[in-house]
């Protein structure tokens, strides 16, 4: 698949994550800064995309969005940090999605 399709899928996933209407009795979301963890080094494609999405998300929700790069162990360090964060919707993960079906044809014998 084309990289733009993957980028659009990530943007859609982030928008869906934060656009859910809160249940009655809950405080308005968000009430504090949102953190997007990128498990790769700064300057990579997913980092740039996360920064663009974070900027627009912050403008739309009127809240600060912080991008935190946690590279290492093929993305496992950042992913683990998000999995251990409080499940309150203020820590999001921006990562690349690998589809085996897109690379398997290139591994076949000619």
Contact map, one row per residue, 1 for C-alpha under 8 A:
11101100000000000000000000000000000000000000000000000000000000000000000000000000000000000000000000000100000000
11111100000000000000000000000000000000000000000000000000000000000000000000000000000000000000000000000000000000
11111110000000000000000000000000000000000000000000000000000000000000000000000000000000000000000000000000000000
01111111000000000000000000000000000000000000000000000000000000000000000000000000000000000000000000000000000000
11111111100000000000000000000000000000000000000000000000000000000000000000000000000000000000000000000000000000
11111111110000000000000000000000000000000000000000000000000000000000000000000000000000000000000110000000000000
00111111111000000000000000000000000000000000000010000000000000000000000000000000000000000000000000000000000000
00011111111100000000000000000000000000000000000000000000000000000000000000000000000000000000000000000000000000
00001111111110000000000000000000000000000000000000000000000000000000000000000000000000000000000000000000000000
00000111111111000000000000000000000000000000000000000000000000000000000000000000000000000000010000000000000000
00000011111111100000000000000000000000000000000000001000000000000000000000000000000000000000000000000000000000
00000001111111110000000000000000000000000000000000000000000000000000000000000000000000000000000000000000000000
00000000111111111000000000000000000000000000000000000000000000000000000000000000000000000000000000000000000000
00000000011111111100000000000000000000000000000000000000000000000000000000000000000000000000000000000000000000
00000000001111111110000000000000000000000000000000000000100000000000000000000000000000000000000000000000000000
00000000000111111111000000000000000000000000000000000000000000000000000000000000000000000000000000000000000000
00000000000011111111000000000000000000000000000000000000000000000000000000000000000000001000000000000000000000
00000000000001111111000000000000000000000000000000000000000000000000000000000000000000001000000000000000000000
00000000000000111111100000000000000000000000000000000000000000000000000000000000000000000000000000000000000000
00000000000000011111110000000000000000000000000000000000000000000000000000000000000000000000000000000000000000
00000000000000000011111000000000000000000000000000000000000000000000000000000000000000000000000000000000000000
00000000000000000001111101111000000000000000000000000000000000000000000000000000000000000000000000000000000000
00000000000000000000111111000000000000000000000000000000000000000000000000000000000000000000000000000000000000
00000000000000000000011111000000000000000000000000000000000000000000000000000000000000000000000000000000000000
00000000000000000000001111100000000000000000000000000000000000000000000000000000000000000000000000000000000000
00000000000000000000011111110000000000000000000000000000000000000000000000000000000000000000000000000000000000
00000000000000000000010011111010000000000000000000000000000000000000000000000000000000000000000000000000000000
00000000000000000000010001111110000000000000000000000000000000000000000000000000000000000000000000000000000000
00000000000000000000010000111110000000000000000000000000000000000000000000000000000000000000000000000000000000
00000000000000000000000000011111110000000000000000000000000010100000000000000000000000000100000000000000000000
00000000000000000000000000111111100000000000000000000000000000100000000000000000000000000000000000000000000000
00000000000000000000000000000111110000000000000000000000000000110000000000000000000000000100000000000000000000
00000000000000000000000000000111111000000000000000000000000000111100000000000000000000000100000000000000000000
00000000000000000000000000000101111100000000000000000000000000111100000000000000000000000111000000000000000000
00000000000000000000000000000000111110000000000000000000000000001111000000000000000000000111000000000000000000
00000000000000000000000000000000011111000000000001000100000000001111000000000000000000000011110000000000000000
00000000000000000000000000000000001111100000000000000000000000000011110000000110010000000011110000000000000000
00000000000000000000000000000000000111111000011001000000000000000011111000000100000000000000111000000000000000
00000000000000000000000000000000000011111000000000000000000000000000111101111110000000000000111000000000000000
00000000000000000000000000000000000001111101011000000000000000000000111101100100000000000000000000000000000000
00000000000000000000000000000000000001111111001000000000000000000000111000000000000000000000000000000000000000
00000000000000000000000000000000000000011111001100000000000000000000100000000000000000000000000000000000000000
00000000000000000000000000000000000000001111101100000000000000000000000000000000000000000000000000000000000000
00000000000000000000000000000000000000011111111100000000000000000000000000000000000000000000000000000000000000
00000000000000000000000000000000000000000011111110000000000000000000000000000000000000000000000000000000000000
00000000000000000000000000000000000001010001111111000000000000000000000000000000000000000000011100000000000000
00000000000000000000000000000000000001011111111111100000000000000000100000000000000000000000010000000000000000
00000000000000000000000000000000000000000111111111110000000000000000000000000000000000000000000000000000000000
00000010000000000000000000000000000000000000111111111000000000000000000000000000000000000000000000000000000000
00000000000000000000000000000000000101000000011111111100000000000010000000000000000000000000010000000000000000
00000000000000000000000000000000000000000000001111111110000000000010000000000000000000000000000000000000000000
00000000000000000000000000000000000000000000000111111111000000000000000000000000000000000000000000000000000000
00000000001000000000000000000000000000000000000011111111100000000000000000000000000000000000000000000000000000
00000000000000000000000000000000000100000000000001111111110000001110000000000000000000000000000000000000000000
00000000000000000000000000000000000000000000000000111111111000001000000000000000000000000000000000000000000000
00000000000000000000000000000000000000000000000000011111111100000000000000000000000000000000000000000000000000
00000000000000100000000000000000000000000000000000001111111110001000000000000000000000000000000000000000000000
00000000000000000000000000000000000000000000000000000111111111111000000000000000000000000000000000000000000000
00000000000000000000000000000000000000000000000000000011111111100000000000000000000000000000000000000000000000
00000000000000000000000000000000000000000000000000000001111111000000000000000000000000000000000000000000000000
00000000000000000000000000000100000000000000000000000000111111100000000000000000000000000000000000000000000000
00000000000000000000000000000000000000000000000000000000011111110000000000000000000000000000000000000000000000
00000000000000000000000000000111110000000000000000000000011011111000000000000000000000000000000000000000000000
00000000000000000000000000000001110000000000000000000000010001111100000000000000000000000000000000000000000000
00000000000000000000000000000000111100000000000000000110110000111110000000000000000000000000000000000000000000
00000000000000000000000000000000111100000000000000000100000000011111000000000000000000000000000000000000000000
00000000000000000000000000000000001111000000000001100100000000001111100000000000000000000000000000000000000000
00000000000000000000000000000000001111000000000000000000000000000111110000000000000000000000000000000000000000
00000000000000000000000000000000000011111100001000000000000000000011111000000100000000000000000000000000000000
00000000000000000000000000000000000011111000000000000000000000000001111100101100000000000000000000000000000000
00000000000000000000000000000000000001111000000000000000000000000000111111101100000000000000000000000000000000
00000000000000000000000000000000000000110000000000000000000000000000011111111100000000000000000000000000000000
00000000000000000000000000000000000000000000000000000000000000000000001111111000000000000000000000000000000000
00000000000000000000000000000000000000110000000000000000000000000000001111111000000000000000000000000000000000
00000000000000000000000000000000000000110000000000000000000000000000011111111110000000000000000000000000000000
00000000000000000000000000000000000000100000000000000000000000000000000111111111000000000000000000000000000000
00000000000000000000000000000000000000100000000000000000000000000000011111111111100000000000000000000000000000
00000000000000000000000000000000000011110000000000000000000000000000111100111111110000000000100000000000000000
00000000000000000000000000000000000010100000000000000000000000000000000000111111111000000000100000000000000000
00000000000000000000000000000000000000000000000000000000000000000000000000011111111100000000000000000000000000
00000000000000000000000000000000000000000000000000000000000000000000000000001111111110000000000000000000000000
00000000000000000000000000000000000010000000000000000000000000000000000000000111111110000011100000000000000000
00000000000000000000000000000000000000000000000000000000000000000000000000000011111110000000000000000000000000
00000000000000000000000000000000000000000000000000000000000000000000000000000001111111000000000000000000000000
00000000000000000000000000000000000000000000000000000000000000000000000000000000111111100010000000000000000000
00000000000000000000000000000000000000000000000000000000000000000000000000000000000111111010000000000000000000
00000000000000000000000000000000000000000000000000000000000000000000000000000000000011111110000000000000000000
00000000000000000000000000000000000000000000000000000000000000000000000000000000000001111110000000000000000000
00000000000000001100000000000000000000000000000000000000000000000000000000000000000001111111000000000000000000
00000000000000000000000000000101111000000000000000000000000000000000000000000000000000111111000000000000000000
00000000000000000000000000000000011110000000000000000000000000000000000000000000010011111111100000000000000000
00000000000000000000000000000000011110000000000000000000000000000000000000000000010000001111110000000000000000
00000000000000000000000000000000000111100000000000000000000000000000000000000110010000000011111000000000000000
00000000010000000000000000000000000111100000011001000000000000000000000000000000000000000001111100000000000000
00000000000000000000000000000000000001100000010000000000000000000000000000000000000000000000111110000000000000
00000100000000000000000000000000000000000000010000000000000000000000000000000000000000000000011111000000000000
00000100000000000000000000000000000000000000000000000000000000000000000000000000000000000000001111100000000000
00000000000000000000000000000000000000000000000000000000000000000000000000000000000000000000000111110000000000
00000000000000000000000000000000000000000000000000000000000000000000000000000000000000000000000011111110000000
00000000000000000000000000000000000000000000000000000000000000000000000000000000000000000000000001111111000000
00000000000000000000000000000000000000000000000000000000000000000000000000000000000000000000000000111111100000
10000000000000000000000000000000000000000000000000000000000000000000000000000000000000000000000000111111100000
00000000000000000000000000000000000000000000000000000000000000000000000000000000000000000000000000111111111000
00000000000000000000000000000000000000000000000000000000000000000000000000000000000000000000000000011111111100
00000000000000000000000000000000000000000000000000000000000000000000000000000000000000000000000000001111111100
00000000000000000000000000000000000000000000000000000000000000000000000000000000000000000000000000000011111100
00000000000000000000000000000000000000000000000000000000000000000000000000000000000000000000000000000011111110
00000000000000000000000000000000000000000000000000000000000000000000000000000000000000000000000000000001111111
00000000000000000000000000000000000000000000000000000000000000000000000000000000000000000000000000000000001111
00000000000000000000000000000000000000000000000000000000000000000000000000000000000000000000000000000000000111
